[in-house]
Amino acid sequence: MFDALTRQPDDPLLALIGLFRADERAGKVDLGVGVYRDETGATPIFRAVKEAEKRLVETQPTKAYVGPEGDPLFLDRLWELTTGDAGRGRATAGLQTPGGSGALRLAADLLARMGTKGIWLGLPSWPNHASIFKSAGLEVVTYPFFDVPAQSVQFDRMMEALGGAAPGDAVLLHASCHNPTGANLTDDQWRAVSALIAEKGLLPLVDIAYQGYGRGLDEDAAGLRTLLTAVPEALVAVSCSKSFGLYRERTGAIYAACSNAETALSVRTNLAALARTSYSMPPDHGAAIVSMILGDAALKADWMAEIEAMRLRVTAIRERLAAGLSGRWQVLTSIREQEGMFSLLPLEEAQVLKLRAEHAIYMPTSGRINIAGLKTAEVDDVIAKFLSL
């Protein structure tokens, strides 16, 4: 019966990982996979995470299921970290999920169950966004977000497109550190798009996956918090993969900010029912780590210090790249103002493949680079190889 299936194409980014590993050349550079790397090329475990794990080994009393909703203390602490005063006291339904991707899929399934027809997605975006929404049966409608050659946000075109959305449509927004462009909305733009969403009766789904990597923990959530004060309802998908370095622990949450407690209870039961038929129970280990860190003043302070050091390192690499590449591509001065792990360079596919073949520099053919994958010692050499194109 399996003969009825046709082979599916490999995910381009996952295939790139295999190509990089198979390359035996010295000095190869991986600008593809979206993980943070330090100056040794390793993806480190946070000091606070290590300490929290030690405490869990000594004190955790059981490995029994946590239940479909997950750990309520984790959910409360992560919601406070993400939304601050804007989320405090808000009627909210939260569910612990297998990573940010699991949160997005539950959100998509909830939208489909509600009868939502379409979700508006800015382009370019994380490639898996559209796949997740389509798999849930939603129609993906796109709006322009970023002009790659000009390296600028197309805010007027974005607002014009969303002005044509129908009441009840959903709209996906990146909270900060936009993947793949690194470009973000200004504070004024967040206020304007929040007002439009409220006026049009749209339902925002905010993806926040890189809090702390852009301008700071509170600053990276400022747009989301502005939105929450302006709209009666919203969905928020949170990933702990980058902010806590818990990539393989698959730690995340989906929240629904509701207009009243009764609605929040209804949403929570629907999310739990959808989770039950998908993965049944969420993994606990990563959530237990996050909850312990956020609930312990010393661990939280150490975590905040470490992620701030990582942010400053990435920012410094951004500044060097912007200075080095702008001599040939003047628009790439914008790399300095962009935030987070990624930027999307105005390169043709042939140029990307040439960098791979001749210089062992690996990145997706879209031109998206993971700045957080660079060592400081590699930056000047990488700039020289880009300038040789």
Secondary structure, 3 states (H helix, E strand, C coil): CHHHCCCCCCCHHHHHHHHHHHCCCCCCEECCCCCCCCCCCCCCCCHHHHHHHHHHHHHCCCCCCCCCCCCHHHHHHHHHHHHHHHCCCCCEEEEEEEHHHHHHHHHHHHHHHHCCCEEEEEECCCHHHHHHHHHCCCEEEEEECEECCCCEECHHHHHHHHCCCCCCCEEEEECCCCCCCCCCCCHHHHHHHHHHHHHHCCEEEEEECCCCCCCCCCHHHHHHHHHHHHCCCEEEEEECCCCCCCHHHCEEEEEEECCCHHHHHHHHHHHHHHHHCCCCCCCCHHHHHHHHHHHCHHHHHHHHHHHHHHHHHHHHHHHHHHHHHCCCCHHHHHHHCCCCCEEECCCCHHHHHHHHHHHCEECCCCCEEEHHHCCHHHHHHHHHHHHCC
